[in-house]
Amino acid sequence: MIDKGHLWFIATSLVLAVALFFPVAKMMWVFSVRRLQVKLDRKLDEDEVRGQLRRARFIAAVVVTAFAFAFNFNVFGIPSFR
């Protein structure tokens, strides 16, 4: 059974991850599209842009989730069992 302290830790970590997801995913997507356009020296077609968006969203989900849990652990610590 998860106690209130652990539930609070998980919930606040997930809220922080969701709040960070959209701006981080957008930033990663813009950087990856620009990098690929420079590398290929042409504009990307719609399929390539959508592929970069899927890639950016996946990477952003992993990064912001790890960051949110690490941030909460650093600031609040993991609640102890009592």
Summary of the structure (lengths in Angstrom):
residues: 82
radius of gyration: 17.5
end to end distance: 12.2
largest distance: 60.4
contacts: 198
relative contact order: 0.20
helix: 83%
strand: 0%
